[in-house]
Amino acid sequence: MATSGPDRSTSYFTDALLRPERASARTGSDDGAATAEISRILLQGAANGQVPDGDKTYIASIVSARTGLAEADARARVNTVLKQIDDAKAAAKQVADKARKAAAMSALVGSISLLVGAFIASASAALGGRQRDEEEDLLITTQGRVI
């Protein structure tokens, strides 16, 4: 089976193998390729829980080469963006945890209401059956005396 592009599961590792010593060597390259490569690095970092220092340095060198920032300023920009990503991840975790707790509470309340409803239905059926039997007995005894 032929594929239309590179295997995404190994794209990060392929990028790491073909990474130039200096990002300035690729300054004239396609911005889309650099953006895609940085995206793959960030995705791999998200999957692993953190972006390795070597990748941070490489991203900073690409940012420095593309924007003209000093290496230290580019590194600060990379760290700021990674902090924003971590903050967004923490916020998403909090929202997911809140939704999980709400779903658990909703399921608990639903289960309890079904249980209470079943109890009330069985008690009502028992009372209704008893009332029917008493009225039936009363009707039979009353009919016997009237005739």
Backbone torsions as a table, in degrees:
resi	resn	phi	psi	omega
1	MET	NA	127.5	-179.8
2	ALA	-87.1	142.8	177.8
3	THR	-107.1	153.8	-176.6
4	SER	-86.4	-15.0	-178.2
5	GLY	-153.9	-175.2	-179.6
6	PRO	-69.7	154.2	178.3
7	ASP	-68.8	122.3	-175.5
8	ARG	-68.7	-24.7	-179.5
9	SER	-70.8	-22.9	179.9
10	THR	-112.4	3.6	-177.2
11	SER	-59.5	-42.3	179.8
12	TYR	-59.8	-45.7	-177.6
13	PHE	-69.3	-34.7	175.3
14	THR	-64.3	-43.7	176.9
15	ASP	-59.3	-41.9	-179.5
16	ALA	-63.7	-36.9	179.0
17	LEU	-69.0	-38.3	-174.8
18	LEU	-95.0	7.6	-177.9
19	ARG	-67.0	127.4	178.8
20	PRO	-71.9	161.2	180.0
21	GLU	-61.6	-41.2	178.2
22	ARG	-124.8	135.3	-179.5
23	ALA	-68.3	-23.0	-180.0
24	SER	-64.3	-19.1	177.2
25	ALA	-67.5	-20.8	-179.0
26	ARG	-109.7	16.8	-176.8
27	THR	-58.4	-38.4	-179.2
28	GLY	-79.8	-3.4	-177.1
29	SER	-71.5	174.9	179.8
30	ASP	-65.1	127.8	177.2
31	ASP	-64.6	-32.7	179.2
32	GLY	-63.0	-38.5	178.6
33	ALA	-66.5	-41.2	178.8
34	ALA	-66.2	-41.2	178.3
35	THR	-62.7	-43.6	179.3
36	ALA	-64.3	-40.4	-179.5
37	GLU	-65.6	-43.3	178.5
38	ILE	-64.7	-38.8	177.7
39	SER	-60.7	-42.6	178.9
40	ARG	-65.3	-37.7	177.6
41	ILE	-63.7	-44.4	-180.0
42	LEU	-66.2	-38.9	177.2
43	LEU	-64.2	-42.2	177.9
44	GLN	-64.2	-40.3	177.4
45	GLY	-64.1	-38.7	177.7
46	ALA	-65.7	-38.2	179.4
47	ALA	-67.6	-35.6	-178.6
48	ASN	-88.3	-13.3	-179.5
49	GLY	98.0	-14.7	177.1
50	GLN	-163.9	155.6	177.5
51	VAL	-93.6	124.0	-179.8
52	PRO	-60.2	154.2	-178.2
53	ASP	-60.0	-36.6	178.8
54	GLY	-62.5	-39.7	177.9
55	ASP	-69.9	-37.3	177.5
56	LYS	-61.8	-42.5	179.2
57	THR	-63.7	-42.1	179.6
58	TYR	-65.1	-44.0	178.1
59	ILE	-61.9	-42.0	178.9
60	ALA	-62.4	-36.8	179.3
61	SER	-69.0	-36.0	176.5
62	ILE	-66.6	-44.4	178.9
63	VAL	-61.2	-43.3	179.6
64	SER	-62.4	-43.5	-178.6
65	ALA	-68.7	-36.6	-176.5
66	ARG	-80.4	-33.7	-173.9
67	THR	-103.1	-17.3	-177.7
68	GLY	84.6	6.6	177.1
69	LEU	-71.5	155.7	172.9
70	ALA	-67.0	155.6	-177.2
71	GLU	-56.5	-41.3	-179.3
72	ALA	-66.0	-40.9	179.0
73	ASP	-66.7	-39.1	177.7
74	ALA	-64.6	-40.9	178.0
75	ARG	-63.3	-39.8	177.7
76	ALA	-64.5	-39.6	177.9
77	ARG	-64.1	-42.6	178.2
78	VAL	-62.1	-44.9	179.6
79	ASN	-63.7	-36.5	177.8
80	THR	-64.4	-45.3	179.7
81	VAL	-65.3	-41.6	178.5
82	LEU	-64.3	-35.6	175.9
83	LYS	-65.6	-40.6	177.2
84	GLN	-63.0	-39.4	177.9
85	ILE	-63.9	-44.2	178.3
86	ASP	-63.2	-40.4	177.9
87	ASP	-63.8	-41.5	178.6
88	ALA	-65.0	-38.6	179.0
89	LYS	-65.6	-41.2	179.1
90	ALA	-66.1	-40.6	178.5
91	ALA	-64.7	-41.1	178.3
92	ALA	-64.1	-38.0	177.6
93	LYS	-63.7	-41.4	179.3
94	GLN	-64.4	-42.6	179.0
95	VAL	-64.6	-42.4	178.9
96	ALA	-64.9	-39.0	178.5
97	ASP	-66.1	-41.3	177.7
98	LYS	-63.2	-42.2	178.7
99	ALA	-66.0	-38.4	178.0
100	ARG	-63.1	-43.6	179.3
101	LYS	-65.7	-40.0	178.3
102	ALA	-64.9	-40.3	178.8
103	ALA	-66.0	-40.1	178.2
104	ALA	-64.6	-42.4	179.1
105	MET	-65.3	-41.6	178.6
106	SER	-62.8	-41.6	178.2
107	ALA	-65.8	-39.3	178.9
108	LEU	-64.9	-47.2	179.2
109	VAL	-63.2	-41.6	177.6
110	GLY	-61.8	-42.7	179.1
111	SER	-64.5	-43.8	179.7
112	ILE	-64.3	-41.9	-179.9
113	SER	-65.9	-36.3	175.5
114	LEU	-65.5	-40.0	178.4
115	LEU	-64.5	-45.7	177.9
116	VAL	-62.8	-42.6	178.5
117	GLY	-61.5	-40.9	178.8
118	ALA	-65.8	-39.6	178.0
119	PHE	-64.4	-45.9	-179.8
120	ILE	-63.9	-39.7	178.9
121	ALA	-64.1	-42.5	-179.8
122	SER	-69.8	-38.9	177.5
123	ALA	-65.4	-41.7	178.4
124	SER	-64.5	-39.2	178.2
125	ALA	-64.3	-41.2	179.1
126	ALA	-65.2	-45.4	178.7
127	LEU	-65.0	-43.1	178.8
128	GLY	-62.9	-39.7	178.0
129	GLY	-65.5	-41.1	179.2
130	ARG	-65.5	-42.8	179.1
131	GLN	-63.0	-41.6	178.8
132	ARG	-61.8	-44.3	-179.7
133	ASP	-64.5	-40.5	179.1
134	GLU	-65.6	-42.2	179.2
135	GLU	-67.7	-33.9	178.5
136	GLU	-67.5	-43.9	177.4
137	ASP	-63.5	-41.0	179.7
138	LEU	-65.3	-40.9	-180.0
139	LEU	-65.0	-40.6	-179.1
140	ILE	-67.6	-45.2	-179.7
141	THR	-68.9	-34.6	178.7
142	THR	-70.6	-38.7	179.5
143	GLN	-67.3	-33.7	179.2
144	GLY	-67.0	-31.9	-178.6
145	ARG	-84.9	-30.3	-177.2
146	VAL	-69.7	-37.0	-173.5
147	ILE	-69.5	NA	NA
